[in-house]
Amino acid sequence: MYAYFCQAPLARPGGNITGLANLTIETAGKQLELFKATVPTLVRVAVLYDAANPVNALHAQAVQTAGQARGLTVQLWEVRGTDDFERVFAGLRQERPDGLYVPGGPLMRTNEKRILDFALKSGLPAMPEGSASVEAGGLISYAADAVDQYRRLASYVDKILKGTKPAELPVEQPRKFELVLNLKTAQQLGLTITPEVLSRADKVIK
């Protein structure tokens, strides 16, 4: 139901695909701006992504382009399976970037605890995708409000079950984005979140 990657017009998706767009790729620049505001020393950003996932790869490229436009050095670190993480972690320990950006996706979510534990132990501020990932130990996220998305998604399911064809339902964009901060993680990393950034947060985890 979620529309991560669709070349058809959003108003008329056609076929059997419709749903809600998360716009994670389109908001890469805004995410990096908020990451930088939260971690003022952020200059070099490592992006850990699943190279076998086409959407993940596009997301990583979008972050790299957005970072370069903002004077950040963005290095892409790819994994293709669970066995690749330790190799990448070893490389990150040597390179010592200023922050870790983690797009979503099945492989990343399956290994989320492993990734966030590594980041915290390495003193590496992490920006995963979504509120739940920040609650799990990430530092910051800026993404479509998942609760609002699921609530709206339920109406799509209801319409389809009542006979509406998916092709007749436009792919809708998020109505609400949320900035989530984890102050406990910030404290463990030795970071002080400025009042300005805190005032912009929709959710603060203490």
Phi and psi in degrees as a GROMACS rama.xvg file:
@    title "Ramachandran Plot"
@    xaxis  label "Phi"
@    yaxis  label "Psi"
@TYPE xy
-73.8245  137.261  TYR-2
-100.629  95.1484  ALA-3
-86.0341  -35.9187  TYR-4
-151.452  108.443  PHE-5
-145.815  126.087  CYS-6
-85.0059  -15.9683  GLN-7
-72.3999  155.063  ALA-8
-58.3682  140.596  PRO-9
-63.7874  -33.0227  LEU-10
-71.0729  -27.9637  ALA-11
-136.36  78.68  ARG-12
-64.8897  -30.4149  PRO-13
72.9015  170.802  GLY-14
60.4102  -142.214  GLY-15
-113.357  20.9312  ASN-16
-114.675  130.402  ILE-17
-158.658  -174.08  THR-18
139.922  -147.167  GLY-19
-122.626  133.497  LEU-20
-86.5843  137.138  ALA-21
-87.0352  -22.9799  ASN-22
57.9305  33.304  LEU-23
-66.5871  -35.9634  THR-24
-70.1845  -43.7229  ILE-25
-66.596  -23.0211  GLU-26
-99.9593  13.0715  THR-27
-56.4492  -41.9495  ALA-28
-63.5586  -44.5782  GLY-29
-63.2159  -39.4706  LYS-30
-61.2964  -44.7717  GLN-31
-66.4296  -36.4323  LEU-32
-62.1777  -42.1909  GLU-33
-71.0292  -35.3222  LEU-34
-61.9163  -45.1198  PHE-35
-65.1576  -39.3407  LYS-36
-65.5285  -33.0061  ALA-37
-79.9397  -35.1677  THR-38
-121.427  86.0899  VAL-39
-57.5486  -25.7975  PRO-40
-82.43  3.19918  THR-41
-66.8223  117.105  LEU-42
-129.417  -43.7221  VAL-43
-109.952  120.596  ARG-44
-114.547  127.653  VAL-45
-96.6734  131.156  ALA-46
-108.98  115.597  VAL-47
-97.5728  117.252  LEU-48
-142.756  161.031  TYR-49
-89.6655  104.44  ASP-50
-68.528  -17.5485  ALA-51
-84.492  -7.79216  ALA-52
-102.962  110.671  ASN-53
-55.8129  -39.4467  PRO-54
-69.2638  -40.0191  VAL-55
-60.502  -41.8441  ASN-56
-64.9585  -42.2848  ALA-57
-63.591  -39.7706  LEU-58
-61.7888  -46.3081  HIS-59
-60.9052  -41.4443  ALA-60
-65.2789  -37.969  GLN-61
-64.6316  -39.1374  ALA-62
-65.1948  -41.561  VAL-63
-63.0311  -44.4084  GLN-64
-64.1274  -44.6438  THR-65
-65.1101  -37.6511  ALA-66
-65.4862  -44.0237  GLY-67
-61.9499  -37.4058  GLN-68
-67.623  -18.161  ALA-69
-110.76  15.5035  ARG-70
76.5264  16.756  GLY-71
-98.2726  149.496  LEU-72
-96.2728  115.346  THR-73
-112.986  122.319  VAL-74
-114.524  130.034  GLN-75
-91.2047  130.541  LEU-76
-120.79  112.356  TRP-77
-99.1437  144.85  GLU-78
-127.943  154.621  VAL-79
-126.989  -4.12224  ARG-80
-170.616  171.487  GLY-81
-57.9859  -34.437  THR-82
-70.4463  -11.9392  ASP-83
-84.3344  -16.3911  ASP-84
-64.2414  -44.7894  PHE-85
-62.2076  -37.0609  GLU-86
-62.2187  -45.5665  ARG-87
-67.1503  -40.5679  VAL-88
-59.4912  -40.3667  PHE-89
-62.6805  -41.1093  ALA-90
-65.8216  -39.008  GLY-91
-67.2618  -34.811  LEU-92
-62.2985  -35.4176  ARG-93
-76.335  -42.0625  GLN-94
-75.5814  -31.0249  GLU-95
49.5377  65.6426  ARG-96
-68.674  172.238  PRO-97
-89.0142  -16.7875  ASP-98
-162.408  157.36  GLY-99
-122.054  122.637  LEU-100
-105.257  128.713  TYR-101
-126.831  104.157  VAL-102
-63.4283  165.406  PRO-103
-78.3941  -161.071  GLY-104
118.046  155.632  GLY-105
-55.4949  -46.5692  PRO-106
-64.1485  -40.9157  LEU-107
-69.2023  -38.899  MET-108
-70.6028  -36.5847  ARG-109
-62.684  -33.9529  THR-110
-106.29  19.733  ASN-111
-57.5151  -49.7447  GLU-112
-59.4777  -42.2061  LYS-113
-60.7348  -43.8722  ARG-114
-66.4256  -48.2489  ILE-115
-69.6114  -34.1607  LEU-116
-64.0613  -42.4993  ASP-117
-61.0691  -46.1218  PHE-118
-60.7174  -45.2676  ALA-119
-65.7488  -45.3703  LEU-120
-65.4982  -26.3415  LYS-121
-91.5733  1.06911  SER-122
67.5292  32.8915  GLY-123
-109.813  111.468  LEU-124
-60.2279  132.03  PRO-125
-118.508  137.691  ALA-126
-116.456  89.7887  MET-127
-85.1031  -175.996  PRO-128
-101.428  111.955  GLU-129
103.031  155.776  GLY-130
-58.645  -42.9559  SER-131
-60.6713  -34.8396  ALA-132
-71.967  -31.0426  SER-133
-72.78  -38.5269  VAL-134
-62.3651  -28.4448  GLU-135
-80.8669  -4.81686  ALA-136
131.105  -4.54027  GLY-137
-68.1808  163.433  GLY-138
-85.4165  -45.1791  LEU-139
-151.85  149.028  ILE-140
-146.543  152.448  SER-141
-138.576  110.582  TYR-142
-157.066  170.33  ALA-143
-58.7457  140.898  ALA-144
-64.8198  111.31  ASP-145
-63.0242  -38.8731  ALA-146
-62.7261  -44.4823  VAL-147
-64.7536  -39.5709  ASP-148
-63.0832  -45.5959  GLN-149
-66.5522  -34.9144  TYR-150
-63.8779  -43.4999  ARG-151
-70.2419  -33.7263  ARG-152
-62.9654  -33.048  LEU-153
-60.3754  -34.9996  ALA-154
-68.9292  -32.1494  SER-155
-65.6896  -45.3003  TYR-156
-59.4264  -43.4307  VAL-157
-61.1683  -44.2279  ASP-158
-65.821  -41.0208  LYS-159
-67.3965  -40.9336  ILE-160
-64.5534  -25.2171  LEU-161
-89.3078  3.01838  LYS-162
113.668  -7.66645  GLY-163
-68.4409  134.621  THR-164
-78.206  139.267  LYS-165
-53.6273  -35.5163  PRO-166
-62.5085  -21.3288  ALA-167
-88.4874  -6.5113  GLU-168
-104.343  119.388  LEU-169
-68.5292  149.784  PRO-170
-76.8993  118.555  VAL-171
-97.3061  149.975  GLU-172
-89.6892  160.891  GLN-173
-60.629  144.095  PRO-174
-96.0233  -21.1796  ARG-175
-141.685  130.351  LYS-176
-111.313  152.339  PHE-177
-133.294  138.178  GLU-178
-98.4389  121.609  LEU-179
-120.048  132.596  VAL-180
-124.38  144.932  LEU-181
-113.7  102.833  ASN-182
-70.414  -29.5735  LEU-183
-64.4281  -43.2568  LYS-184
-65.1048  -41.7979  THR-185
-58.967  -42.4994  ALA-186
-63.3354  -42.8058  GLN-187
-64.3397  -29.7376  GLN-188
-86.6652  -6.54312  LEU-189
77.3201  25.3193  GLY-190
-100.206  143.774  LEU-191
-110.716  117.569  THR-192
-82.8812  126.47  ILE-193
-68.7558  151.712  THR-194
-55.9936  -33.8826  PRO-195
-62.3588  -45.9403  GLU-196
-67.637  -42.4354  VAL-197
-59.3259  -38.0777  LEU-198
-68.6777  -19.6584  SER-199
-89.9926  -11.9837  ARG-200
-72.5858  137.956  ALA-201
-85.8736  -26.684  ASP-202
-145.491  130.734  LYS-203
-121.798  123.221  VAL-204
-97.2556  124.575  ILE-205
